[in-house]
Amino acid sequence: MSAIVAIVGRPNVGKSTFFNRLIQRREAIVDAVSGVTRDRHYGKSDWNGREFSVIDTGGYVLGSDDVFEKEIDQQVELAIDEADAIIFMVDVETGVTGMDEDVAKLLRRVKKPVLLAVNKVDNARRIEEAVEFYNLGLGDYYTIASINGSGTGELLDALVLALPEEVEQKEEEILPRFAVVGRPNAGKSSFINALIGEDRYIVTDIAGTTRDSIDTRYNRFGFEFNLVDTAGIRRKAKVKEDLEFYSVMRSVRAIEHSDVCILILDATRGFDGQVENIFWLAQRNNKGIVILVNKWDLVEDKETNTVKAYTQRIQEAISPFVDVPIIFMSVLTKQRIFKAIETAVEVYENRSRKIPTRKFNEFMLPLIEHYPPPAYKGKYVKIKFCTQLPTPYPQFAFFCNLPQYVREPYKRYLENKIREHYNFSGVPISIFMRKK
């Protein structure tokens, strides 16, 4: 196991900028508005051949009435508990503040290595000003400028020396990625918290609490994968602040880089236009899809056919791609949450399914002979051979004499026959006609 390093401090001292520099990617959102980082955010870094995990935390504000800041404080304390070493970041521009002293008081009780990093030190005068941080009672400090990397080498040298001895571990494999997507406040973070059994993500009644896309390693049903919690995707017209725009982009990127999208919708709001947009975004990216109807316990006047009618409305909205698992659940009561993740694993396996060419031809060619493509402009199309293409998701090529004359309805017929015989539930299928 690699060591874990937590970056803590009050809001807007540059923790996320430093985090991005360590992992060498723009993973955490950086903005001039304080309090942007709300959840613990994980990444991997290495220095002098030593690999370690980094946690970027929200700014610590003791005694605040703000609902987010109370949750952030809890997340910071959880991150400190998880960490093997802590980087406490302060800002030379504002000097020692009451909030810095609150964090220092918290860290003085921690029996772990604490490195004090004075950020935004980019000239000789500021190096002299940094002396006042001795008053925090944490010993020596390191002057850095996370925006350009100045001084980070000395800090990381000291960090690597402070980390515990590394335990031997197997080479880390690339794990499947399951992105949990949906509108804001549909219950995405609560779903992951319920699955892993800890408050990994901040959950409040305010839409838009999660702003970053964050990975959690998870093992269930003998299958290991990464769960990715994403910021809720809103309509473009409602994306007012720059920050909200970054969050939407992060969610879109999470969909693009996932294998399966777990689309959560609020049962009380229904499968509205924005949820439908997210569905088609995942479908266009050829991702496996599972639809979870959350808050089913809040739906009143349920009758025998309520589930059937609700399912039918969703299928009408996503037609013709109706072969998608739909699960009715409640995160609050934990009803069917493990069934949901079991189904997502099945969809991932469906997406990876490979059909031997000989067996595929033995099944498809008699069907095509019995019901060939309709004649077009007096021309008859003859399909002689078909195969599954070597791609990460199901794509099939049918070789014929006149591929340009095969219309979309016939391609849908072929797709329906493939789905009837092989289990591709939850997975988009692409059909291509090629010249023989």
Summary of the structure (lengths in Angstrom):
residues: 436
radius of gyration: 26.3
end to end distance: 53.2
largest distance: 90.1
contacts: 1361
relative contact order: 0.09
helix: 37%
strand: 22%
